[in-house]
Amino acid sequence: MDITAIVPAAGEGKRIGGHKPYLLLQDKPILAHTLITLQKFDFLSEIILVVKKTKIDFCRKEVIKKYNLSKVKKIIAGGATRLDSVFKGLREVNNKAKLVFIHDGVRPFLSEEVAAKVVRAAKRYRAAAPAFPCIETIKEIKDNLFVEKTLLRQKIWFVQTPQVFQRALIVKAYEKAKKKGIRAGDDTELVERMGQAVKLVKGNYRNIKITFLEDMILAQGLCRT
């Protein structure tokens, strides 16, 4: 089955003080680590990379060519938001692709075991993502930071990427979202809004999204294990 990966990496990185995908992790850009990982997955047919327009040449020369990432077939300019960038990526997906595999460019520690489980679930259920159970107490708050209520931790899971979908399903979800001006926290929310059930599979804590400077310290440690 043909599976196309879309890797959005066009964010501003405001919370970390720079363009996250290009921060160096053991002398390689974070984005390079992520793409090297995806390159190794036999079940992926191709990768579409979505970056800021000003970074296209850099990615082509210093990431794709330098690390021989042959599965990256297209590098395109992203949009104003992550959802805009993914939508642009979806327009470039080969019509032969049955599944679309959407993975954050700043999650370099995805394991093949987890990715394969998500793909298998998507083949069966049309939409799937990795997640892990919450281990902290979660509070819903008021605007003044007083507690509104305590949420039931046992029913709260943290969702990661890759989020994998039947191609026709995710294209339809994005087209509907664009038409209605819908914004969402992630890709799965868009198909949920259409009434599609999303199957979660057990992920792991290593699959971090590098968002804050503290995450870089953790990432350095993960590189050594």
C-alpha positions as CSV (number, residue, x, y, z in Angstrom):
1,M,0.0,0.0,0.0
2,D,1.3,3.4,-1.0
3,I,1.8,5.7,2.1
4,T,2.8,9.3,1.7
5,A,4.3,11.2,4.7
6,I,3.8,14.9,5.1
7,V,6.3,16.6,7.5
8,P,5.2,20.2,8.5
9,A,8.2,22.2,9.6
10,A,7.3,25.8,8.8
11,G,6.7,27.1,12.3
12,E,8.2,30.2,13.7
13,G,9.5,28.6,16.9
14,K,8.5,31.6,19.1
15,R,8.5,29.5,22.3
16,I,12.1,28.4,21.8
17,G,13.5,31.6,20.4
18,G,14.3,30.4,16.9
19,H,13.3,28.1,14.0
20,K,13.1,24.8,15.9
21,P,13.6,22.4,12.9
22,Y,17.1,23.9,12.3
23,L,18.4,23.9,15.9
24,L,21.4,21.6,16.0
25,L,21.1,18.3,17.9
26,Q,24.5,16.4,17.9
27,D,25.7,18.5,14.9
28,K,22.6,17.9,12.8
29,P,19.4,20.0,12.4
30,I,16.5,18.5,14.4
31,L,14.6,18.2,11.1
32,A,17.4,16.1,9.6
33,H,17.2,13.7,12.5
34,T,13.4,13.4,11.9
35,L,13.7,12.8,8.2
36,I,16.6,10.3,8.6
37,T,14.2,8.3,10.9
38,L,11.4,8.4,8.4
39,Q,13.7,7.5,5.5
40,K,14.3,4.1,7.2
41,F,10.6,3.1,7.3
42,D,10.0,0.7,4.5
43,F,6.3,1.3,4.6
44,L,6.6,4.9,3.5
45,S,6.7,5.5,-0.2
46,E,7.5,9.2,-0.2
47,I,7.9,12.3,2.0
48,I,6.6,15.7,1.3
49,L,8.4,18.4,3.3
50,V,6.7,21.6,4.1
51,V,8.9,24.5,5.3
52,K,9.1,28.3,5.3
53,K,9.7,29.6,1.8
54,T,13.1,31.1,2.9
55,K,14.3,27.7,4.0
56,I,13.6,25.7,0.9
57,D,17.1,26.0,-0.6
58,F,18.7,25.3,2.7
59,C,16.7,22.2,3.2
60,R,17.4,21.0,-0.3
61,K,21.2,21.4,0.0
62,E,21.9,21.1,3.7
63,V,19.4,18.4,4.7
64,I,18.0,16.4,1.8
65,K,21.1,16.3,-0.4
66,K,23.6,16.2,2.5
67,Y,21.9,13.2,4.2
68,N,20.8,11.4,1.0
69,L,17.1,11.5,1.9
70,S,15.8,10.0,-1.3
71,K,12.3,9.6,-0.1
72,V,11.8,13.4,0.1
73,K,10.2,13.9,-3.3
74,K,8.9,17.4,-2.8
75,I,9.8,20.5,-0.7
76,I,7.1,23.1,-0.6
77,A,6.5,26.4,1.1
78,G,4.2,26.3,4.1
79,G,1.3,28.5,5.2
80,A,0.6,30.9,8.0
81,T,-0.4,28.0,10.4
82,R,0.4,24.4,10.8
83,L,-3.0,23.5,9.4
84,D,-2.4,25.7,6.4
85,S,0.9,23.9,5.8
86,V,-0.5,20.4,6.1
87,F,-3.3,21.4,3.7
88,K,-0.7,22.6,1.1
89,G,1.1,19.3,1.6
90,L,-2.1,17.3,1.0
91,R,-2.5,19.0,-2.4
92,E,0.9,17.4,-3.4
93,V,0.1,13.9,-2.3
94,N,0.3,11.3,-5.1
95,N,-3.1,10.0,-6.2
96,K,-1.9,6.5,-5.7
97,A,-1.4,7.0,-2.0
98,K,-4.0,5.2,0.1
99,L,-2.8,6.6,3.5
100,V,-1.4,9.9,4.6
101,F,1.1,9.9,7.5
102,I,1.4,13.4,9.1
103,H,4.4,13.8,11.4
104,D,5.9,16.9,13.1
105,G,9.3,17.9,11.9
106,V,10.5,18.4,15.4
107,R,9.7,14.9,16.7
108,P,13.0,13.1,15.9
109,F,12.7,10.1,18.2
110,L,9.8,8.3,16.6
111,S,10.3,4.5,16.8
112,E,9.4,2.3,13.9
113,E,7.4,0.0,16.2
114,V,5.1,2.9,17.2
115,A,4.8,4.2,13.6
116,A,4.0,0.7,12.3
117,K,1.3,0.3,14.9
118,V,-0.3,3.5,13.9
119,V,-0.3,2.6,10.2
120,R,-1.9,-0.8,10.9
121,A,-4.6,0.9,13.0
122,A,-5.2,3.5,10.2
123,K,-5.6,0.7,7.6
124,R,-8.3,-0.8,9.8
125,Y,-10.0,2.2,11.3
126,R,-9.3,5.0,8.7
127,A,-7.8,7.3,11.3
128,A,-5.2,6.7,14.0
129,A,-2.6,8.3,16.2
130,P,-0.1,7.4,19.0
131,A,-0.9,8.5,22.6
132,F,0.1,7.9,26.1
133,P,-1.9,8.2,29.4
134,C,-1.6,11.3,31.5
135,I,0.4,10.8,34.7
136,E,-0.2,14.3,36.2
137,T,-3.3,15.7,37.8
138,I,-5.2,17.9,35.3
139,K,-7.2,21.0,36.3
140,E,-9.6,23.0,34.3
141,I,-9.1,26.6,35.2
142,K,-10.9,29.9,35.3
143,D,-9.5,33.0,33.6
144,N,-8.0,34.2,36.9
145,L,-6.1,30.9,37.3
146,F,-8.4,29.6,40.0
147,V,-9.4,26.0,39.6
148,E,-12.7,25.3,38.0
149,K,-12.6,21.6,38.5
150,T,-10.4,18.5,38.5
151,L,-10.6,16.3,35.4
152,L,-10.6,12.5,35.5
153,R,-7.0,11.7,34.8
154,Q,-7.8,8.1,33.7
155,K,-9.7,9.4,30.7
156,I,-7.0,11.8,29.5
157,W,-4.3,10.8,27.1
158,F,-1.6,12.9,25.4
159,V,-1.8,12.6,21.6
160,Q,1.4,12.7,19.5
161,T,2.2,12.2,15.8
162,P,2.3,10.5,13.4
163,Q,-1.3,10.9,12.7
164,V,-2.3,8.6,9.9
165,F,-5.5,8.7,7.8
166,Q,-7.1,7.3,4.7
167,R,-6.2,9.9,2.1
168,A,-9.8,10.7,1.0
169,L,-10.9,11.1,4.6
170,I,-8.2,13.6,5.6
171,V,-8.5,15.6,2.3
172,K,-12.2,15.9,2.8
173,A,-11.7,17.0,6.4
174,Y,-9.2,19.7,5.5
175,E,-11.3,20.9,2.6
176,K,-14.3,21.3,4.9
177,A,-12.2,23.0,7.5
178,K,-10.8,25.5,5.0
179,K,-14.2,26.3,3.6
180,K,-15.7,26.9,7.1
181,G,-12.6,28.6,8.6
182,I,-12.3,25.9,11.2
183,R,-9.2,25.8,13.4
184,A,-8.2,22.7,15.3
185,G,-5.5,21.5,17.8
186,D,-4.4,18.7,15.5
187,D,-5.3,16.7,12.4
188,T,-7.4,14.2,14.3
189,E,-9.7,16.9,15.5
190,L,-10.7,17.7,12.0
191,V,-11.9,14.2,11.2
192,E,-13.6,14.0,14.6
193,R,-15.7,17.0,13.6
194,M,-16.9,14.9,10.7
195,G,-18.0,12.1,13.0
196,Q,-15.0,9.8,12.3
197,A,-13.8,7.8,15.2
198,V,-10.0,8.0,15.8
199,K,-8.2,4.9,17.0
200,L,-5.4,5.6,19.5
201,V,-2.5,3.2,19.9
202,K,0.0,3.2,22.8
203,G,2.9,5.6,22.0
204,N,5.9,6.3,24.2
205,Y,7.5,9.1,26.1
206,R,10.5,9.2,23.9
207,N,8.5,10.6,21.0
208,I,8.8,14.2,22.3
209,K,8.0,17.3,20.4
210,I,10.8,19.7,20.8
211,T,9.1,23.0,21.8
212,F,11.0,24.6,24.7
213,L,14.7,25.0,25.4
214,E,14.3,22.4,28.2
215,D,13.2,19.9,25.6
216,M,16.6,20.3,23.9
217,I,18.3,19.2,27.1
218,L,16.1,16.1,27.2
219,A,16.7,15.5,23.5
220,Q,20.5,15.6,24.0
221,G,20.0,12.8,26.6
222,L,17.8,10.8,24.3
223,C,20.5,10.9,21.6
224,R,22.9,9.2,24.0
225,T,20.6,6.3,24.9
